[in-house]
Amino acid sequence: MESQTWRAVAAAGAFAIAASMPAFAQDSSGLTSFGGFMAKVDRVIRGGTVVIPESSIEKPPGRAHTHLEIVIPNTPLSPPFDCDFSSTCETPASLACVYELVPRSNGCDPDIVTKVASGGNQAIAIVDAYDDKTALSDLKKFSSTFGLPAPDLNVVYCNATSCTNVTSPPPGCKNGDNACGWAGEESLDMQAAHAMAPKAKIYLVEAFSDSNADLLLAEVKAAQLVAAAGGGEVTNSWGGQDHPGESSNDGDFVHTGVVFFASTGDHKNDSDPPYKPDIEYPSTSVDVVGVGGTLINRNDNFEFTFESPWADGGGGLSTGESRPSYQDGVENKVGGHRGVPDIAADASPSSGLLVYCSASACDLPDGSGFYIVGGTSLASPLVAAMTNAAGQFRTSTTAEHDEIYNNLGSSKYNAVTHGQCHNGPGAAVVDAGPGWDVCTGVGTPHGLSGL
């Protein structure tokens, strides 16, 4: 499924890594308990085992799921990190280098580059469900570890009816319930956003549950907060299956001075083919920038070479939304449907971001608190924060879409033309190619000029 030019994993090597991993005991549902954290063991990669949190497994209609995958490391990760030989990680500095928020140097090797992004203005809001009780302390730990400025974070709580003057947090992680995975999601979202736009104010808006009703209530509050701060972005790393009638909720993703982003979702790369189509709302909303996923490829010296589609990144043609005018130029590819993604960024756990999450919040196995995290949950806050750092602060998501599609095929985006994804009809394998495609949209940001 994935390949990186810097390492070809032979079958014997994979077996050796697998043999070094501890045995994971599964319950009758196929989930494994890591303390109180429940997850599906997905696959073994260099440095650890990829698990899909219970929060990322598709839920019944009316409930949303996260889009993250976590690498449980073979050995605890702690500074100084060794991304070249012991794991598969990216850092704030290496991602800033890859996307040219800072001058490229030393092949963007995460074990060498240290210069982090310095931009950001006004506000970014993150909408998630349940409570991450160590959100601020974990973000501070992440920032100090990687040389980022101290964060400006404001956590806003919602209950089942309101997000105004709510002083009691939503439920948090306990007894291995679904909330545990959401705490990891919140840590990822905040830390990825702060890494790309460290001077922006961050609002973390915590919905009472993972129901669509509660999340949309939080969405409206997030937009109000961003608008009141002078404008900015709202990012969402969750979703549910695309379906007819979903456009009735599009109004919750429209607010003057606010641009909305959402991750496109993740195919589950397990041993049970065929793949299911993964086309998810709200990324399919015509009023949301849908963000797909890539894999960062490196050579034998761990120098960045190119991005390819993350084979498990979601996308395709919506059944619930018609083609918007900004996609008229790709009508030959989308027909009468809204196509996603619009744009993409790093998402593969094989090039995931090092994230800090306290055991008391995430209930992950004991260790240093650092984990490698991927999924399109990573891509959405990365692109939202880079858009913030670009400083344009467009009046609407439509204006942002116009910017993206008016520059289709230009040097403002890194064209992702090598590799495949499962976003064809019925989850068929399709090749990435020039222009727009269902794997990575227009490509990935080449600096900030296209945002």
C-alpha positions as CSV (number, residue, x, y, z in Angstrom):
1,M,0.0,0.0,0.0
2,E,2.6,2.5,1.0
3,S,6.3,2.8,0.0
4,Q,9.0,5.1,1.1
5,T,12.1,5.3,-1.1
6,W,14.4,5.5,2.0
7,R,13.4,2.0,3.2
8,A,12.1,-1.1,1.5
9,V,10.8,-3.4,4.2
10,A,11.4,-7.1,3.3
11,A,9.0,-9.7,4.6
12,A,11.6,-11.1,6.9
13,G,12.2,-7.8,8.4
14,A,8.5,-7.2,9.0
15,F,8.2,-10.6,10.7
16,A,11.1,-9.7,12.9
17,I,9.5,-6.5,14.0
18,A,6.2,-8.2,14.6
19,A,7.9,-10.8,16.7
20,S,9.3,-8.1,18.9
21,M,5.9,-6.6,19.7
22,P,4.1,-7.6,22.8
23,A,1.0,-9.8,22.4
24,F,-2.2,-7.8,22.2
25,A,-5.3,-9.4,23.8
26,Q,-8.5,-8.7,21.9
27,D,-12.0,-8.7,23.3
28,S,-15.0,-10.2,21.5
29,S,-15.5,-7.0,19.5
30,G,-12.0,-7.3,18.0
31,L,-10.8,-4.3,20.0
32,T,-7.7,-4.3,22.1
33,S,-7.3,-2.6,25.5
34,F,-4.2,-0.5,26.1
35,G,-5.1,0.3,29.7
36,G,-8.4,2.0,29.3
37,F,-7.8,2.9,25.7
38,M,-9.7,0.7,23.2
39,A,-8.3,0.3,19.7
40,K,-8.1,-2.0,16.7
41,V,-4.6,-3.3,16.0
42,D,-4.2,-2.5,12.3
43,R,-0.6,-3.2,11.1
44,V,3.0,-3.2,12.1
45,I,5.3,-0.5,10.7
46,R,8.8,0.6,11.4
47,G,9.0,1.7,15.0
48,G,5.7,0.3,16.3
49,T,2.2,-0.9,15.7
50,V,-0.5,1.3,14.1
51,V,-3.8,1.2,16.0
52,I,-7.2,2.6,15.1
53,P,-8.9,4.1,18.2
54,E,-12.4,3.1,19.0
55,S,-13.3,6.7,18.3
56,S,-12.1,6.3,14.7
57,I,-14.3,3.4,13.9
58,E,-17.4,4.2,11.9
59,K,-20.5,5.0,14.1
60,P,-24.2,4.6,13.5
61,P,-26.0,7.4,11.7
62,G,-26.2,10.5,13.8
63,R,-22.8,10.1,15.4
64,A,-19.3,11.1,14.2
65,H,-16.0,9.4,14.4
66,T,-12.4,10.7,14.5
67,H,-9.9,10.3,11.7
68,L,-6.7,9.5,13.5
69,E,-4.4,6.5,13.7
70,I,-1.8,6.2,16.4
71,V,1.5,4.4,16.4
72,I,2.1,2.5,19.7
73,P,5.9,2.5,19.7
74,N,8.1,-0.5,20.3
75,T,9.9,1.5,23.0
76,P,8.8,4.7,24.7
77,L,9.6,7.9,22.7
78,S,11.4,10.7,24.4
79,P,13.7,13.6,23.5
80,P,16.1,13.6,21.8
81,F,14.0,11.7,19.2
82,D,15.6,9.4,16.6
83,C,13.2,9.6,13.6
84,D,15.8,8.3,11.1
85,F,16.4,4.9,12.5
86,S,14.0,4.1,15.4
87,S,10.7,5.4,14.3
88,T,8.8,7.1,11.4
89,C,8.2,10.6,12.8
90,E,7.9,14.1,11.7
91,T,8.4,17.2,13.9
92,P,7.1,20.8,13.7
93,A,10.4,21.8,12.2
94,S,10.5,19.0,9.5
95,L,6.9,19.7,8.4
96,A,7.6,23.5,8.3
97,C,10.5,22.6,6.1
98,V,8.6,20.2,3.8
99,Y,5.9,22.8,3.2
100,E,8.4,25.7,3.0
101,L,7.1,27.7,5.8
102,V,10.9,28.0,6.5
103,P,13.7,27.7,4.0
104,R,14.5,24.2,3.1
105,S,17.7,22.8,4.5
106,N,19.3,19.4,5.4
107,G,16.7,17.5,3.4
108,C,14.1,18.5,6.0
109,D,15.5,15.7,8.1
110,P,13.5,15.7,11.4
111,D,16.6,14.7,13.4
112,I,18.5,17.7,12.0
113,V,16.3,20.7,11.2
114,T,15.1,22.8,14.1
115,K,13.8,26.0,12.6
116,V,10.0,26.1,13.3
117,A,7.3,28.2,11.7
118,S,6.8,31.7,13.1
119,G,3.6,32.9,11.5
120,G,0.0,33.0,12.6
121,N,-2.6,35.7,13.3
122,Q,-6.0,36.1,14.8
123,A,-7.7,32.8,15.5
124,I,-8.0,29.1,14.7
125,A,-10.9,27.1,16.3
126,I,-10.8,23.3,16.7
127,V,-14.1,21.5,17.2
128,D,-14.0,18.1,18.9
129,A,-16.1,16.0,21.3
130,Y,-15.6,15.2,25.0
131,D,-13.0,16.7,27.3
132,D,-9.3,16.6,27.1
133,K,-8.5,17.5,30.7
134,T,-4.8,18.1,30.1
135,A,-5.2,20.1,26.8
136,L,-3.2,23.1,27.9
137,S,-0.5,21.4,29.8
138,D,0.1,18.9,27.0
139,L,0.2,21.7,24.4
140,K,2.7,23.6,26.6
141,K,4.9,20.4,26.8
142,F,4.7,19.9,23.1
143,S,5.7,23.6,22.5
144,S,8.6,23.6,24.9
145,T,9.9,20.3,23.5
146,F,10.1,21.6,19.9
147,G,11.0,25.2,20.5
148,L,7.6,26.7,19.7
149,P,6.3,29.8,21.4
150,A,4.0,29.4,24.4
151,P,0.5,28.7,23.2
152,D,-2.5,31.1,23.5
153,L,-5.3,28.5,24.1
154,N,-8.8,29.0,25.3
155,V,-11.0,25.9,26.0
156,V,-14.7,26.4,25.6
157,Y,-17.2,23.8,26.9
158,C,-20.6,22.9,25.4
159,N,-23.4,21.0,27.1
160,A,-26.3,19.4,25.2
161,T,-28.1,22.7,24.7
162,S,-25.5,25.5,24.9
163,C,-21.9,26.6,24.6
164,T,-22.4,29.9,26.4
165,N,-21.1,30.3,29.9
166,V,-20.8,26.6,30.4
167,T,-18.3,25.9,33.2
168,S,-18.6,22.1,33.6
169,P,-16.5,20.2,31.0
170,P,-18.0,17.4,28.8
171,P,-17.4,13.8,29.8
172,G,-13.8,12.7,29.6
173,C,-11.9,9.4,29.2
174,K,-12.8,6.7,31.7
175,N,-13.4,3.0,31.7
176,G,-12.2,2.6,28.2
177,D,-15.1,4.4,26.6
178,N,-15.3,6.2,23.3
179,A,-14.2,9.5,24.8
180,C,-10.6,8.3,25.2
181,G,-9.8,8.4,21.5
182,W,-11.2,11.9,21.3
183,A,-8.7,13.2,23.8
184,G,-5.9,12.0,21.5
185,E,-7.7,13.8,18.6
186,E,-7.8,17.0,20.5
187,S,-4.1,16.8,21.4
188,L,-3.2,16.2,17.7
189,D,-5.4,19.0,16.4
190,M,-4.1,21.6,18.8
191,Q,-0.4,20.6,18.4
192,A,-0.5,20.4,14.6
193,A,-2.3,23.8,14.4
194,H,0.2,25.4,16.8
195,A,3.1,24.0,14.9
196,M,2.2,25.6,11.7
197,A,0.8,28.9,13.0
198,P,2.3,29.4,16.5
199,K,1.2,33.0,16.8
200,A,-2.5,32.3,16.3
201,K,-4.9,32.2,19.2
202,I,-6.4,28.7,19.5
203,Y,-10.0,28.0,20.6
204,L,-10.7,24.4,21.5
205,V,-14.5,23.9,21.5
206,E,-15.5,20.7,23.2
207,A,-18.9,19.2,22.3
208,F,-20.8,17.3,24.9
209,S,-20.7,14.1,22.8
210,D,-19.9,12.7,19.4
211,S,-23.5,13.2,18.2
212,N,-23.9,15.3,15.1
213,A,-26.3,17.6,17.0
214,D,-23.7,18.3,19.7
215,L,-20.8,18.8,17.3
216,L,-22.8,21.2,15.1
217,L,-23.8,23.2,18.2
218,A,-20.0,23.5,18.9
219,E,-19.3,24.3,15.3
220,V,-21.6,27.4,15.4
221,K,-19.9,28.5,18.6
222,A,-16.4,28.0,17.1
223,A,-17.3,30.2,14.2
224,Q,-18.6,32.9,16.4
225,L,-15.4,32.9,18.5
226,V,-13.2,33.1,15.4
227,A,-15.2,35.9,13.9
228,A,-15.1,37.9,17.1
229,A,-11.3,37.5,17.1
230,G,-11.1,39.2,13.7
231,G,-11.5,36.2,11.5
232,G,-9.7,32.9,10.9
233,E,-10.3,29.2,10.5
234,V,-12.3,26.4,12.0
235,T,-10.9,22.9,11.6
236,N,-12.7,19.6,12.1
237,S,-11.0,16.1,12.1
238,W,-14.2,14.1,12.3
239,G,-17.1,13.0,10.2
240,G,-19.7,10.5,9.2
241,Q,-20.7,8.8,5.9
242,D,-21.8,11.1,3.1
243,H,-25.5,10.7,2.5
244,P,-28.5,12.3,0.7
245,G,-29.9,15.2,2.7
246,E,-26.7,16.2,4.4
247,S,-26.7,19.6,2.7
248,S,-29.4,20.6,5.2
249,N,-26.6,21.1,7.7
250,D,-24.4,23.2,5.5
251,G,-25.6,26.4,7.0
252,D,-23.7,25.5,10.2
253,F,-20.5,25.9,8.2
254,V,-21.1,29.4,6.9
255,H,-20.1,32.5,8.8
256,T,-18.7,35.8,7.6
257,G,-14.9,36.0,8.1
258,V,-14.5,32.3,8.8
259,V,-13.1,29.5,6.6
260,F,-14.0,26.0,7.5
261,F,-11.9,22.9,7.0
262,A,-12.6,19.2,7.5
263,S,-10.6,16.0,7.0
264,T,-11.9,13.6,4.4
265,G,-11.6,10.4,6.5
266,D,-9.5,7.3,6.4
267,H,-10.0,3.9,4.8
268,K,-9.2,1.2,7.3
269,N,-6.1,-0.6,6.0
270,D,-6.8,-4.0,7.5
271,S,-6.8,-7.6,6.3
272,D,-10.4,-7.6,5.3
273,P,-10.7,-6.3,1.7
274,P,-12.5,-5.1,-0.3
275,Y,-12.2,-1.5,0.9
276,K,-15.4,0.4,1.6
277,P,-15.9,3.8,0.0
278,D,-14.9,6.5,2.5
279,I,-16.6,9.7,1.5
280,E,-17.4,11.7,4.6
281,Y,-19.4,14.8,5.6
282,P,-18.7,17.5,6.6
283,S,-15.6,17.4,4.2
284,T,-18.1,17.0,1.3
285,S,-20.0,20.1,2.2
286,V,-19.8,22.7,-0.5
287,D,-19.0,25.2,2.3
288,V,-16.0,23.3,3.7
289,V,-12.5,22.8,2.4
290,G,-12.0,19.1,2.3
291,V,-8.5,18.0,3.3
292,G,-7.1,14.7,2.1
293,G,-3.9,12.8,3.0
294,T,-0.4,12.2,1.7
295,L,2.7,10.2,2.7
296,I,6.1,12.0,3.0
297,N,8.7,10.0,1.1
298,R,12.4,10.1,2.0
299,N,15.6,8.7,0.6
300,D,18.2,6.5,2.2
301,N,19.7,9.6,3.9
302,F,16.2,10.5,5.2
303,E,16.1,13.6,3.0
304,F,12.6,14.6,1.8
305,T,12.0,13.6,-1.8
306,F,8.3,13.9,-2.7
307,E,4.8,13.3,-1.4
308,S,2.5,10.5,-2.6
309,P,-1.1,9.9,-1.8
310,W,-1.7,8.2,1.5
311,A,-3.4,5.1,0.2
312,D,-5.9,5.1,3.0
313,G,-6.9,8.8,2.8
314,G,-10.6,9.2,2.1
315,G,-12.3,11.1,-0.8
316,G,-14.4,10.6,-3.9
317,L,-17.7,11.9,-5.2
318,S,-20.5,13.0,-2.9
319,T,-24.0,11.6,-3.2
320,G,-25.4,14.3,-1.0
321,E,-23.9,17.5,-2.5
322,S,-24.0,18.7,-6.1
323,R,-21.0,20.1,-7.9
324,P,-20.3,23.7,-6.7
325,S,-19.4,26.4,-9.2
326,Y,-15.8,26.5,-8.0
327,Q,-15.4,22.9,-9.3
328,D,-16.8,23.7,-12.8
329,G,-13.2,23.5,-14.1
330,V,-13.0,19.9,-13.1
331,E,-16.4,18.9,-14.3
332,N,-14.9,16.2,-16.5
333,K,-13.7,14.5,-13.3
334,V,-16.6,15.1,-10.9
335,G,-19.6,15.3,-13.2
336,G,-22.6,16.7,-11.3
337,H,-21.2,15.8,-7.9
338,R,-19.1,17.6,-5.3
339,G,-15.7,16.0,-5.3
340,V,-13.2,15.8,-2.4
341,P,-10.6,16.4,-1.3
342,D,-9.9,20.0,-2.3
343,I,-6.3,19.9,-1.0
344,A,-4.1,17.6,1.0
345,A,-1.2,17.3,3.5
346,D,0.7,14.8,5.5
347,A,-1.6,12.1,7.0
348,S,0.1,8.7,6.9
349,P,1.1,7.2,10.3
350,S,4.3,6.2,8.4
351,S,5.2,9.9,8.4
352,G,3.1,11.0,11.3
353,L,3.6,13.9,13.7
354,L,5.1,13.4,17.2
355,V,2.3,14.4,19.6
356,Y,2.3,14.6,23.3
357,C,-0.7,13.3,25.3
358,S,-0.7,12.7,29.0
359,A,-1.7,9.2,30.2
360,S,-4.4,10.7,32.4
361,A,-6.1,12.2,29.4
362,C,-5.5,9.7,26.6
363,D,-5.2,6.5,28.7
364,L,-2.5,5.2,26.4
365,P,0.2,2.8,27.5
366,D,2.6,4.1,30.1
367,G,5.6,5.8,28.5
368,S,7.0,9.3,27.9
369,G,3.6,10.5,26.6
370,F,4.9,11.0,23.0
371,Y,3.2,9.1,20.2
372,I,3.4,9.3,16.4
373,V,-0.1,10.2,15.1
374,G,-1.4,10.2,11.6
375,G,-4.7,10.0,9.7
376,T,-6.4,12.8,7.8
377,S,-7.0,14.2,11.3
378,L,-3.5,15.5,11.0
379,A,-4.0,17.0,7.5
380,S,-6.9,19.2,8.3
381,P,-5.3,21.3,11.2
382,L,-2.1,21.5,9.2
383,V,-3.8,23.1,6.2
384,A,-6.1,25.2,8.3
385,A,-3.1,26.6,10.2
386,M,-1.0,27.2,7.1
387,T,-4.0,29.1,5.7
388,N,-4.0,31.2,8.9
389,A,-0.3,31.8,8.6
390,A,-0.8,33.0,5.0
391,G,-2.6,35.9,6.5
392,Q,-5.3,36.5,3.8
393,F,-8.3,35.9,6.1
394,R,-10.8,35.6,3.4
395,T,-14.4,36.4,4.1
396,S,-15.8,33.0,3.4
397,T,-15.0,29.4,2.6
398,T,-16.2,30.0,-0.9
399,A,-13.6,32.7,-1.3
400,E,-11.0,30.2,-0.1
401,H,-12.3,27.6,-2.6
402,D,-12.1,30.1,-5.4
403,E,-8.4,30.8,-4.5
404,I,-7.6,27.1,-4.6
405,Y,-9.3,26.2,-7.8
406,N,-8.3,29.4,-9.7
407,N,-4.7,28.3,-9.1
408,L,-5.2,24.7,-10.0
409,G,-2.1,23.4,-11.8
410,S,0.1,26.3,-10.7
411,S,3.4,26.2,-8.8
412,K,1.5,27.3,-5.7
413,Y,0.7,23.6,-5.0
414,N,2.9,20.6,-5.0
415,A,1.4,18.3,-7.6
416,V,1.1,14.7,-6.2
417,T,1.4,12.6,-9.3
418,H,3.0,9.3,-8.1
419,G,1.0,6.8,-6.3
420,Q,-2.6,5.5,-5.8
421,C,-5.6,5.7,-3.5
422,H,-8.8,3.9,-3.0
423,N,-11.1,6.8,-3.8
424,G,-12.5,5.6,-7.2
425,P,-16.1,4.3,-7.6
426,G,-16.8,1.7,-4.9
427,A,-13.4,2.3,-3.4
428,A,-11.6,1.2,-6.6
429,V,-7.9,1.9,-6.8
430,V,-7.1,5.0,-8.9
431,D,-3.8,6.7,-9.9
432,A,-2.9,10.1,-8.8
433,G,-2.3,12.5,-11.6
434,P,-1.8,16.1,-12.7
435,G,-4.4,18.7,-11.9
436,W,-7.2,17.8,-9.5
437,D,-7.9,14.2,-8.5
438,V,-9.8,12.2,-5.8
439,C,-6.6,11.3,-4.0
440,T,-5.2,14.7,-3.1
441,G,-7.3,17.3,-4.8
442,V,-5.1,20.1,-6.2
443,G,-2.1,18.8,-4.3
444,T,-0.3,20.1,-1.2
445,P,0.7,23.6,-0.2
446,H,3.9,24.9,-1.8
447,G,4.6,27.5,0.7
448,L,1.7,29.8,1.6
449,S,1.0,31.7,-1.6
450,G,-1.9,29.4,-2.7
451,L,-3.7,29.7,0.6
